Amino acid sequence: MYSKATFEVYEDRVGEWRWRLVHDNGRIIADSGEGYASKQKAKEGLRSVKTNAADADVVEAGN
């Protein structure tokens, strides 16, 4: 299966590490939402999302 998105791990302006999922068209699909103290912790966070959310249910949230 060909993925049309790539996970990126990067250091932000304040020196924290983050991850984001970027579609081939350049748009950010998802991001870590928080900074990590190390690149290793950011990678652990994205691996957790890949592992634990692969079959997550989709629900509509009410207001």
C-alpha positions in Angstrom: 0.0 0.0 0.0 1.3 3.4 -1.0 1.0 6.1 1.6 0.4 9.7 0.5 1.7 11.1 3.7 5.0 11.3 5.6 5.7 11.8 9.3 8.3 14.5 9.9 10.2 15.0 13.2 11.5 18.5 13.7 12.9 21.0 16.2 10.7 24.1 16.7 11.7 27.7 17.3 11.9 27.2 21.1 14.0 24.1 20.9 11.3 21.5 21.5 10.8 18.5 19.3 7.6 17.8 17.5 6.1 15.5 14.8 3.7 16.2 12.0 2.0 14.1 9.3 2.3 15.8 6.0 0.4 14.8 2.8 2.2 14.7 -0.5 0.4 18.0 -1.4 2.3 19.7 1.5 -0.7 20.1 3.8 -0.3 19.1 7.4 -2.8 16.4 8.3 -1.9 16.0 12.0 0.6 17.2 14.5 1.9 16.3 17.9 0.0 19.2 19.6 2.8 19.5 22.1 6.6 19.8 22.2 8.9 17.1 23.5 12.2 17.6 25.3 14.1 15.2 23.0 13.9 13.9 19.4 13.6 10.4 20.9 10.5 11.3 22.9 8.9 12.9 19.8 9.6 9.7 17.8 8.0 7.6 20.6 5.0 9.9 20.5 4.5 9.4 16.8 5.0 5.6 17.0 2.4 5.5 19.7 -0.1 7.3 17.4 0.7 4.9 14.6 0.3 1.9 16.8 -2.7 2.9 19.0 -4.8 4.8 16.5 -4.6 2.6 13.4 -8.1 1.2 14.0 -9.6 4.1 16.1 -13.3 4.7 15.8 -14.5 7.9 14.2 -17.3 9.6 16.1 -19.1 12.9 15.7 -18.7 15.2 18.7 -21.8 17.2 19.7 -21.7 20.8 20.8 
